[in-house]
Amino acid sequence: MTKKIYNANFLNTKRVLLLTKDNKVIDRMNEKLTPLLKSFHINNSIYNSDFLLYDMIIIDIDYFDIQYLDSSLFNDKLKNFNIPIIYISSDLEFSILEYIDNVPLNNIILKNEQLEYIDIYIAITMKKNSKIYFNHDYSFCMRKNRFYFKYKEVNLTSLETNFIKVLLENKNRIVPYEKIIESVWEGKKCSIYSMRNVVNKIREKSYYEIIKNISNQGYIINDYKIY
């Protein structure tokens, strides 16, 4: 039997933020993640971090107590956005159950036993988050590049599909007109009017609020949840 080989090339478009003050963790994760990701940043302050620039956040709860996270501005900054979060810790106790309903959480891993496999944990979490759900029963599968309404595929042109995808690859960020032209039209000439036509076609096939225009800047995907 031929063994199927999997890769994590999709991670090279992802940005990950690590919040810790542990130099050993920083060194280990730098070695593991820097070659895989588009960018890997480290910060030792929650308040100085712009979470919305990242596709995933990893938080060391040995330094940022989960009880503090539950009551801090951290929740306020993230409550309206869907960013996967992994916590790392030296140990686990049942007391954490008191807080997990109130803090964003995708996984908790142990430093000594599991940090060696952090790249795999990130890949699994990111891959699970490849299905994006919108309001009104619409969804988009990032792996298959397909748009659905109530599990039935909605026929999009290649331009419309690529337009949605580039916005989803930059969730929570305004995508400038120039970057959209470069990614969707592959640098070919495209007017703002042509771009607006594509947006309107997507809205006609779904609903108006799915894409938001930021005047004189670009577009941002809107109205979604990640499960």
Backbone as numpy.savetxt, mean C-alpha at the origin, in Angstrom:
# Nx Ny Nz CAx CAy CAz Cx Cy Cz
7.96 -34.26 -10.97 7.12 -33.06 -10.97 8.00 -31.81 -10.97
7.70 -30.90 -11.86 8.46 -29.64 -11.92 8.02 -28.71 -10.80
8.97 -28.20 -10.06 8.67 -27.28 -8.96 8.48 -25.88 -9.51
7.37 -25.24 -9.17 7.13 -23.88 -9.61 7.94 -22.91 -8.77
8.65 -22.01 -9.41 9.49 -21.04 -8.69 8.77 -19.70 -8.63
8.64 -19.19 -7.43 7.95 -17.91 -7.24 8.98 -16.81 -6.98
8.65 -15.61 -7.37 9.52 -14.48 -7.05 8.68 -13.35 -6.49
9.37 -12.37 -5.99 8.68 -11.23 -5.36 9.05 -9.95 -6.08
9.11 -10.01 -7.41 9.51 -8.83 -8.18 8.56 -7.66 -7.99
7.30 -7.98 -7.63 6.34 -6.90 -7.45 6.74 -5.97 -6.30
7.63 -6.41 -5.43 8.06 -5.57 -4.31 8.93 -4.40 -4.76
9.48 -4.47 -5.97 10.39 -3.39 -6.39 9.66 -2.09 -6.74
8.33 -2.10 -6.58 7.57 -0.85 -6.73 7.08 -0.33 -5.37
7.43 -1.03 -4.28 6.86 -0.73 -2.97 7.80 0.10 -2.10
7.17 0.94 -1.27 7.91 1.77 -0.31 7.51 1.33 1.10
8.52 1.06 1.94 8.26 0.56 3.29 8.95 1.47 4.31
8.22 1.78 5.38 8.76 2.58 6.48 8.91 1.70 7.71
10.08 1.75 8.35 10.33 1.05 9.61 10.44 2.08 10.73
9.66 1.89 11.80 9.73 2.74 12.98 10.37 1.95 14.11
11.60 2.27 14.44 12.32 1.58 15.51 13.50 2.41 15.96
14.04 2.03 17.14 15.28 2.62 17.64 16.32 1.54 17.88
16.04 0.34 17.40 16.88 -0.82 17.63 17.87 -0.97 16.46
19.14 -0.71 16.71 20.15 -0.75 15.65 20.33 -2.14 15.05
20.16 -3.17 15.88 20.28 -4.54 15.36 19.16 -4.84 14.37
17.96 -4.40 14.71 16.82 -4.59 13.79 17.06 -3.80 12.50
17.54 -2.58 12.64 17.80 -1.75 11.46 18.80 -2.42 10.53
19.89 -2.93 11.10 20.92 -3.57 10.28 20.38 -4.81 9.58
19.64 -5.64 10.31 19.12 -6.88 9.73 18.11 -6.60 8.63
17.24 -5.63 8.86 16.20 -5.35 7.88 16.74 -4.59 6.68
17.73 -3.74 6.90 18.39 -3.06 5.78 18.97 -4.08 4.81
19.63 -5.07 5.36 20.27 -6.10 4.54 19.22 -6.90 3.75
18.10 -7.19 4.40 17.05 -7.99 3.77 16.24 -7.22 2.74
15.89 -5.98 3.08 14.85 -5.29 2.33 15.36 -4.31 1.28
16.49 -3.67 1.51 16.96 -2.66 0.56 17.07 -3.19 -0.87
17.58 -4.43 -1.09 17.66 -4.92 -2.48 16.31 -5.22 -3.11
15.27 -5.42 -2.28 13.97 -5.85 -2.79 13.03 -4.71 -3.13
13.11 -3.62 -2.37 12.09 -2.58 -2.41 12.51 -1.38 -3.25
11.52 -0.62 -3.66 11.81 0.65 -4.33 12.48 1.60 -3.35
11.96 1.63 -2.10 12.61 2.43 -1.06 12.30 1.84 0.30
13.30 1.90 1.18 13.16 1.43 2.56 13.69 2.51 3.47
12.80 3.12 4.26 13.17 4.23 5.12 13.01 3.86 6.59
13.84 4.48 7.42 13.81 4.22 8.86 13.61 5.53 9.59
12.76 5.50 10.61 12.54 6.69 11.42 12.37 6.25 12.87
12.75 7.10 13.80 12.58 6.76 15.21 11.52 7.65 15.87
10.72 8.31 15.02 9.66 9.18 15.55 8.38 8.98 14.76
7.30 8.77 15.47 5.99 8.66 14.82 5.55 10.01 14.30
5.81 11.04 15.05 5.29 12.36 14.70 6.00 12.99 13.51
7.23 12.55 13.23 7.96 13.09 12.09 7.85 12.23 10.85
6.93 11.29 10.85 6.79 10.36 9.73 5.55 10.70 8.91
5.76 10.78 7.59 4.64 10.98 6.68 4.19 9.61 6.18
3.27 8.98 6.92 2.88 7.60 6.65 2.33 7.41 5.24
1.69 8.45 4.71 0.97 8.29 3.46 1.90 8.19 2.25
3.19 8.31 2.46 4.14 8.13 1.37 4.49 6.67 1.16
3.99 5.79 2.04 4.46 4.40 2.05 3.34 3.40 1.74
3.79 2.24 1.25 2.86 1.15 0.95 2.71 0.20 2.13
3.64 0.26 3.07 3.57 -0.56 4.28 4.36 0.12 5.38
3.92 -0.11 6.64 4.63 0.42 7.80 4.94 -0.75 8.73
6.18 -0.79 9.23 6.59 -1.80 10.22 6.93 -1.06 11.50
6.30 -1.46 12.61 6.47 -0.74 13.87 7.02 -1.67 14.94
8.11 -1.24 15.57 8.73 -1.98 16.66 8.03 -1.59 17.97
7.18 -2.47 18.49 6.41 -2.11 19.69 7.22 -2.30 20.97
8.49 -2.70 20.85 9.38 -2.62 22.01 9.69 -1.16 22.33
9.62 -0.31 21.31 9.93 1.11 21.49 8.70 2.00 21.38
7.71 1.55 20.63 6.46 2.30 20.50 5.35 1.42 21.07
5.09 1.62 22.34 4.15 0.75 23.05 2.78 0.76 22.38
2.19 -0.43 22.24 0.92 -0.52 21.52 -0.20 0.20 22.28
-0.09 0.28 23.60 -1.08 1.04 24.37 -0.99 2.53 24.01
0.23 3.00 23.81 0.43 4.39 23.38 -0.11 4.61 21.97
0.15 3.65 21.09 -0.35 3.78 19.71 -1.86 3.84 19.69
-2.48 3.10 20.58 -3.94 3.07 20.64 -4.51 4.45 20.96
-3.80 5.22 21.75 -4.35 6.50 22.21 -3.68 7.71 21.56
-2.76 7.48 20.65 -1.98 8.59 20.10 -2.56 9.14 18.81
-1.88 10.14 18.29 -2.26 10.71 17.00 -2.02 9.75 15.85
-1.29 8.68 16.12 -0.99 7.68 15.09 -2.28 7.17 14.46
-3.24 6.81 15.29 -4.52 6.32 14.76 -5.23 7.39 13.96
-5.19 8.62 14.43 -5.87 9.71 13.72 -5.27 9.92 12.33
-3.96 9.73 12.21 -3.30 9.95 10.92 -3.63 8.85 9.93
-3.94 7.64 10.43 -4.12 6.50 9.52 -5.56 6.04 9.35
-6.48 6.55 10.15 -7.82 5.97 10.19 -8.56 6.09 8.86
-8.22 7.05 8.05 -8.92 7.22 6.77 -8.16 6.63 5.59
-7.08 5.90 5.88 -6.28 5.33 4.81 -6.09 3.83 5.05
-5.78 3.12 3.98 -5.62 1.67 4.07 -4.18 1.31 3.78
-3.37 1.30 4.81 -1.95 0.98 4.68 -1.67 -0.25 5.55
-1.16 -1.34 4.96 -0.85 -2.52 5.78 0.24 -2.23 6.80
0.06 -2.79 8.00 1.00 -2.54 9.10 1.39 -3.87 9.74
2.70 -4.06 9.92 3.24 -5.21 10.64 3.92 -4.69 11.90
3.63 -5.34 13.03 4.31 -5.01 14.28 5.40 -6.06 14.53
6.53 -5.63 15.08 7.57 -6.56 15.51 7.79 -6.36 17.00
8.10 -7.46 17.70 8.22 -7.40 19.15 9.16 -8.50 19.63
9.75 -8.29 20.81 10.61 -9.32 21.41 9.81 -10.45 22.01
8.58 -10.15 22.43 7.71 -11.20 22.97 6.26 -10.81 22.78
5.40 -11.78 22.98 3.97 -11.55 22.83 3.25 -11.97 24.11
2.26 -11.18 24.48 1.44 -11.49 25.65 -0.03 -11.31 25.28
-0.90 -11.99 26.02 -2.33 -11.88 25.74 -2.87 -10.47 25.96
-2.13 -9.66 26.71 -2.59 -8.28 26.96 -2.72 -7.48 25.68
-2.03 -7.92 24.63 -2.12 -7.20 23.37 -3.52 -7.26 22.79
-4.29 -8.28 23.17 -5.66 -8.43 22.65 -6.55 -7.25 23.03
-6.17 -6.57 24.10 -6.96 -5.43 24.56 -6.91 -4.28 23.57
-5.86 -4.24 22.75 -5.64 -3.07 21.89 -5.81 -3.34 20.40
-5.79 -4.60 19.98 -5.72 -4.85 18.53 -6.99 -4.45 17.79
-8.10 -4.30 18.52 -9.31 -3.84 17.83 -9.25 -2.36 17.50
-8.36 -1.64 18.16 -8.33 -0.18 18.01 -7.13 0.34 17.23
-6.19 -0.54 16.90 -5.02 -0.09 16.13 -4.97 -0.84 14.80
-4.49 -0.19 13.75 -4.33 -0.89 12.47 -3.32 -2.02 12.63
-3.63 -3.19 12.12 -2.76 -4.35 12.33 -2.99 -5.38 11.24
-1.91 -5.85 10.60 -1.99 -6.95 9.66 -1.27 -8.20 10.16
-0.22 -7.99 10.97 0.52 -9.14 11.49 1.42 -8.68 12.62
1.80 -9.63 13.48 2.80 -9.38 14.52 3.83 -10.49 14.41
5.10 -10.13 14.36 6.14 -11.16 14.29 7.16 -10.94 15.40
7.81 -12.03 15.81 8.79 -11.98 16.87 10.18 -11.72 16.29
10.91 -10.83 16.94 12.22 -10.43 16.42 13.18 -11.61 16.31
13.37 -12.33 17.40 14.41 -13.35 17.44 14.10 -14.55 16.55
12.81 -14.94 16.50 12.46 -16.15 15.77 12.08 -15.91 14.31
11.50 -14.74 14.00 10.87 -14.58 12.70 11.42 -13.44 11.85
12.24 -12.59 12.42 12.72 -11.43 11.66 13.55 -11.84 10.45
14.17 -13.01 10.54 14.95 -13.52 9.41 14.09 -13.65 8.15
12.77 -13.83 8.36 11.86 -14.04 7.23 10.98 -12.81 6.95
11.45 -11.64 7.37 10.63 -10.43 7.22 10.30 -10.16 5.75
11.22 -10.48 4.84 10.94 -10.26 3.43 9.76 -11.10 2.95
9.67 -12.33 3.46 8.55 -13.21 3.08 7.25 -12.72 3.69
7.29 -12.29 4.97 6.09 -11.74 5.60 5.57 -10.53 4.83
6.48 -9.66 4.42 6.08 -8.47 3.66 5.47 -8.89 2.33
6.10 -9.83 1.64 5.59 -10.28 0.34 4.20 -10.89 0.48
4.01 -11.71 1.53 2.69 -12.33 1.75 1.64 -11.27 2.02
1.96 -10.32 2.89 1.00 -9.27 3.23 0.66 -8.42 2.02
1.68 -8.05 1.25 1.45 -7.25 0.04 0.63 -8.02 -0.98
0.92 -9.31 -1.12 0.22 -10.12 -2.11 -1.25 -10.28 -1.72
-1.50 -10.44 -0.42 -2.89 -10.55 0.06 -3.64 -9.26 -0.19
-2.92 -8.16 -0.22 -3.55 -6.86 -0.43 -3.66 -6.48 -1.91
-3.59 -7.48 -2.78 -3.63 -7.20 -4.21 -5.05 -6.98 -4.72
-6.05 -7.27 -3.90 -7.44 -7.04 -4.31 -7.92 -5.76 -3.62
-8.27 -4.78 -4.43 -8.72 -3.49 -3.92 -10.23 -3.40 -4.08
-10.91 -3.11 -2.98 -12.37 -3.01 -3.02 -12.81 -1.55 -2.91
-13.71 -1.18 -3.82 -14.28 0.16 -3.81 -15.71 0.11 -3.30
-16.29 1.27 -3.14 -17.71 1.31 -2.80 -18.54 0.84 -3.99
-19.82 0.60 -3.73 -20.78 0.20 -4.77 -20.41 -1.13 -5.44
-19.71 -2.02 -4.69 -19.43 -3.39 -5.15 -18.45 -3.49 -6.30
-17.60 -2.49 -6.49 -16.55 -2.57 -7.50 -15.24 -3.01 -6.85
-14.39 -3.69 -7.63 -13.08 -4.11 -7.12 -12.09 -4.19 -8.28
-10.80 -4.20 -7.92 -9.75 -4.30 -8.94 -8.71 -5.28 -8.43
-8.34 -6.25 -9.27 -7.30 -7.22 -8.93 -5.98 -6.76 -9.54
-5.01 -6.43 -8.67 -3.73 -5.92 -9.14 -2.91 -6.99 -9.85
-3.09 -8.25 -9.48 -2.32 -9.32 -10.11 -2.82 -9.63 -11.51
-4.14 -9.60 -11.68 -4.73 -9.94 -12.98 -5.03 -8.71 -13.83
-4.90 -7.51 -13.24 -5.24 -6.27 -13.96 -6.66 -6.30 -14.48
-7.59 -6.67 -13.59 -8.99 -6.77 -14.00 -9.88 -6.01 -13.03
-10.89 -5.40 -13.58 -11.85 -4.57 -12.85 -13.17 -5.33 -12.78
-13.80 -5.35 -11.60 -15.00 -6.16 -11.41 -16.14 -5.35 -10.81
-17.33 -5.76 -11.15 -18.54 -5.29 -10.47 -19.31 -6.52 -10.02
-19.41 -6.68 -8.68 -20.07 -7.86 -8.10 -19.53 -9.15 -8.71
-18.20 -9.26 -8.78 -17.47 -10.45 -9.25 -17.60 -10.70 -10.75
-18.26 -9.80 -11.48 -18.33 -9.91 -12.92 -17.39 -8.87 -13.52
-16.56 -9.29 -14.48 -15.55 -8.37 -15.02 -16.18 -7.23 -15.79
-15.65 -6.04 -15.56 -16.03 -4.84 -16.31 -14.99 -4.65 -17.40
-15.42 -4.54 -18.63 -14.48 -4.40 -19.74 -13.90 -2.99 -19.81
-12.59 -2.92 -19.58 -11.87 -1.66 -19.68 -10.88 -1.75 -20.84
-10.61 -0.63 -21.46 -9.55 -0.60 -22.47 -8.20 -0.69 -21.76
-7.15 -0.93 -22.52 -5.82 -1.01 -21.91 -5.43 0.32 -21.27
-5.81 1.45 -21.91 -5.53 2.75 -21.31 -6.25 2.92 -19.98
-7.52 2.54 -19.94 -8.30 2.68 -18.71 -7.75 1.78 -17.60
-7.38 0.56 -17.96 -6.80 -0.37 -16.98 -5.49 0.17 -16.43
-4.62 0.62 -17.31 -3.32 1.13 -16.87 -3.46 2.41 -16.05
-4.47 3.21 -16.38 -4.71 4.44 -15.63 -5.08 4.11 -14.19
-6.04 3.19 -14.01 -6.42 2.79 -12.65 -5.22 2.19 -11.92
-4.47 1.37 -12.62 -3.37 0.66 -11.95 -2.30 1.62 -11.46
-1.94 2.62 -12.26 -0.89 3.54 -11.82 -1.36 4.36 -10.61
-2.67 4.65 -10.53 -3.18 5.34 -9.35 -3.15 4.42 -8.13
-3.48 3.15 -8.32 -3.48 2.20 -7.21 -2.07 1.87 -6.74
-1.12 1.93 -7.64 0.28 1.71 -7.24 0.82 2.88 -6.42
0.09 3.97 -6.43 0.47 5.16 -5.65 -0.66 5.56 -4.72
-1.25 4.58 -4.06 -2.38 4.84 -3.17 -2.02 5.90 -2.13
-2.99 6.76 -1.87 -2.86 7.84 -0.88 -1.97 8.99 -1.34
-1.50 8.92 -2.60 -0.64 9.98 -3.12 -1.23 10.54 -4.41
-1.08 11.84 -4.59 -1.49 12.46 -5.86 -0.47 12.05 -6.92
-0.98 11.53 -8.03 -0.09 11.16 -9.14 -0.08 12.31 -10.14
1.05 12.98 -10.33 1.11 14.13 -11.23 0.74 13.75 -12.67
0.21 14.71 -13.39 -0.16 14.48 -14.79 1.04 13.92 -15.58
2.22 14.46 -15.34 3.41 14.04 -16.09 3.72 12.57 -15.86
3.56 12.11 -14.60 3.84 10.70 -14.31 2.80 9.79 -14.95
1.55 10.24 -14.98 0.49 9.46 -15.62 0.79 9.30 -17.11
1.18 10.39 -17.74 1.52 10.33 -19.18 2.67 9.37 -19.42
3.70 9.46 -18.56 4.87 8.59 -18.70 4.51 7.12 -18.51
3.64 6.82 -17.52 3.33 5.43 -17.19 2.24 4.84 -18.09
1.21 5.62 -18.38 0.06 5.10 -19.11 0.24 5.24 -20.62
0.71 6.40 -21.03 0.92 6.66 -22.47 2.36 6.39 -22.89
3.16 5.93 -21.92 4.56 5.57 -22.16 5.33 6.72 -22.82
5.04 7.93 -22.34 5.78 9.10 -22.79 5.29 9.72 -24.08
4.30 9.08 -24.72 3.76 9.65 -25.97 2.95 10.89 -25.65
2.74 11.71 -26.66 2.03 12.97 -26.46 0.60 12.71 -26.00
0.19 13.41 -24.97 -1.17 13.26 -24.44 -1.58 14.59 -23.81
-2.75 15.07 -24.15 -3.24 16.33 -23.59 -4.02 16.06 -22.31
-4.17 17.08 -21.50 -5.00 16.97 -20.30 -6.44 16.60 -20.69
-6.89 17.09 -21.84 -8.23 16.79 -22.32 -8.37 15.29 -22.61
-7.35 14.68 -23.25 -7.38 13.24 -23.52 -7.38 12.44 -22.21
-6.58 12.91 -21.26 -6.53 12.24 -19.96 -7.88 12.31 -19.26
-8.51 13.48 -19.33 -9.82 13.66 -18.71 -10.86 12.73 -19.36
-10.75 12.52 -20.68 -11.66 11.61 -21.36 -11.55 10.19 -20.82
-10.31 9.74 -20.57 -10.11 8.39 -20.02 -10.72 8.30 -18.63
-10.49 9.31 -17.82 -11.07 9.33 -16.47 -12.59 9.27 -16.53
-13.19 10.05 -17.42 -14.65 10.06 -17.54 -15.20 8.71 -18.01
-14.45 8.01 -18.89 -14.88 6.69 -19.34 -14.87 5.69 -18.17
-13.84 5.79 -17.33 -13.77 4.91 -16.15 -14.95 5.22 -15.22
-15.22 6.50 -15.01 -16.35 6.89 -14.17 -17.69 6.40 -14.74
-17.84 6.46 -16.06 -19.08 5.99 -16.69 -19.27 4.48 -16.49
-18.15 3.75 -16.46 -18.23 2.31 -16.30 -18.29 1.89 -14.84
-18.12 2.85 -13.93 -18.19 2.54 -12.50 -19.01 3.60 -11.79
-18.35 4.59 -11.19 -19.07 5.70 -10.54 -18.11 6.87 -10.39
-18.66 8.06 -10.22 -17.89 9.29 -10.34 -16.76 9.39 -9.32
-17.01 9.03 -8.05 -16.06 9.31 -6.97 -14.83 8.41 -6.98
-14.78 7.44 -7.87 -13.67 6.48 -7.83 -12.31 7.14 -8.09
-12.30 8.19 -8.89 -11.07 8.93 -9.17 -11.31 10.41 -8.87
-10.37 11.00 -8.15 -10.50 12.40 -7.78 -9.43 13.23 -8.49
-9.86 14.34 -9.07 -8.92 15.26 -9.72 -8.46 16.32 -8.71
-7.17 16.51 -8.62 -6.59 17.58 -7.81 -6.14 18.67 -8.77
-6.83 19.76 -8.78 -6.65 20.80 -9.79 -5.19 21.23 -9.95
-4.73 21.24 -11.22 -3.39 21.67 -11.59 -2.27 20.78 -11.04
-2.64 19.60 -10.50 -1.62 18.70 -9.95 -1.68 17.32 -10.58
-2.83 16.66 -10.47 -2.93 15.30 -10.99 -4.18 14.61 -10.48
-4.12 13.29 -10.40 -5.26 12.49 -9.95 -4.86 11.61 -8.78
-5.87 11.22 -8.00 -5.65 10.30 -6.88 -6.81 9.31 -6.86
-6.48 8.05 -6.58 -7.55 7.05 -6.45 -8.31 7.37 -5.17
-9.59 7.07 -5.17 -10.45 7.53 -4.09 -11.40 6.41 -3.67
-11.89 6.47 -2.42 -13.06 5.67 -2.09 -12.79 4.17 -2.09
-11.68 3.70 -1.50 -11.37 2.27 -1.57 -11.05 1.70 -0.19
-11.06 0.36 -0.14 -10.64 -0.36 1.05 -9.82 -1.55 0.61
-8.84 -1.95 1.43 -8.02 -3.12 1.14 -8.36 -4.19 2.17
-8.63 -5.40 1.71 -8.89 -6.50 2.65 -7.81 -7.55 2.53
